[in-house]
């Protein structure tokens, strides 16, 4: 009889160890599941931020399109004063007349310069590390490139054109589209005929 008792005691102690291993494996599977859910949640947050930034860029380009249409008479001889040229550095505040003031009287070109400068300030304020360029392609269309930082990591940009005053003469927004960590949105605005 003693041998039967010893055998049953050995079986119970072996089963208790096996139950502990099963519990540890279950806990490991649970932890891996929670980590996977956290990763999915983080990815969804990044995608939501990207979607919000893209919607903001689209809204800003729509605002610029409205400004271009309201100042339709400024476009003459197939050239738009809203497009970037070496002579039109609208981002330098000293060259931009404040056409937003109540008593301001501005020419069509001055209004275009103010519109672009004010719009670029909106891009800079609305999008993380945002910048924009406006190019004329053909006599009847503007191409607008808006660039922004993809996420908060590396938000410090040492490029003087981006960290300081935004400049639309050059290709900083387009150049930034080719660098890592940047997202760009390109859209086209038809130049109105008057």
MARMARKOL-27262 format. One record per residue (C-alpha): residue in one letter; x, y, z. Coordinates in pm, whole numbers, plus 50000, padded with zeros to 5 digits. Each point is the difference from the previous one (the first is absolute). Layout:
BEGIN
AXYZ
...
***
This chain:
BEGIN
X500005000050000
X502795024150067
X501194997649643
X496535010049871
X500005031050221
X503495009849884
X499024996649634
X496915021650038
X501965026850189
X502625001549723
X497275004149733
X498425029550186
X503285018950044
X500814995549627
X496585013449905
X500425030650218
X503215009249816
X498324994849665
X497125023050098
X502525027150089
X501664996849659
X496595002149830
X499205031550198
X503345016149903
X499474991649633
X496485014650017
X501395031450162
X502665003049728
X497354996849727
X497885026450173
X502955024150026
X500834995249631
X496375006749910
X499925032050204
X503265011849840
X498604993049654
X496865020050083
X502155028850127
X501984999649676
X496815000649792
X498675028950209
X503245019649953
X499894994349624
X496385011549986
X500965031650188
X502765007549748
X497634994149709
X497385022650159
X502585027850039
X501084995649639
X496385001549880
X499365031350206
X503145016849863
X499064990849643
X496495014050053
X501565032050135
X502295002449694
X497014995349767
X498055026850189
X502965024049978
X500374994249625
X496255006449963
X500495033050186
X502825009649763
X497824990849700
X497305023550131
X502565027950036
X501244994049644
X496435001349863
X499145031650197
X503035017649851
X499374987649644
X500955033149841
X503574996750135
X500804972549750
X501155016149677
X501954989449695
X499944963550111
X501975007650316
X498624996750351
X501295021850284
X499174970750232
X502744978149851
X503544998850137
X502635019149806
X503335013950107
X498425034749987
X496994990450214
X501334991050343
X496705004950179
X501224984250320
X502175029550100
X497635021850204
X501775032849911
X499164994549631
X496364991950071
X497575028550040
X497374993250268
X496914997749781
X498004985750288
X499805033550179
X496655018049979
X501365031649837
X502504982549771
X499875007149630
X501954973949810
X500704993249637
X499034965949861
X503624987950022
X500345012850358
X496784982050091
X501374967849847
X503245004250199
X498075005350320
X497724970249924
X502964976549948
X501895012850305
X496924997350224
X499194965549859
X503534987550063
X499775011950360
X496814979250031
X501824969549856
X502835004850246
X497615003950296
X497594971949903
X502404972049903
X502924986950201
X503165014349845
X497905009449695
X501155017549686
X498535006049656
X500975010049650
X497885012749711
X501154994449642
X498395010549675
X499764971949748
X498755012149668
X497985031649952
X496874988150184
X501074979750303
X501865002450331
X501554969950173
X499985002250379
X502304977950210
X499384998650375
X502464980550220
X499854991550371
X501754978350259
X498634964650010
X500154997050380
X501425016650310
X503324981649986
X502715022149856
X497795031049992
X503075022350024
X500985011049653
X503285018649960
X499235012649650
X499895038050033
X497295003249735
X497714977550203
X500915008750358
X499985037249931
X498055018849736
X498284978049746
X501175007049648
X498104990949690
X502805009449760
X501984967749983
X498834965050036
X500024993950374
X496564983250017
X500714978749694
X503504991350126
X498554990350336
X497644975549826
X503044979349904
X501374998050354
X499034974850264
X497375008650256
X498125024849782
X496554997349846
X498985021049701
X496755008549832
X499995013449645
X496975016749847
X499235022249704
X498125033049978
X498595012449675
X500885036249929
X496795019249934
X499535018749676
X498375033950028
***
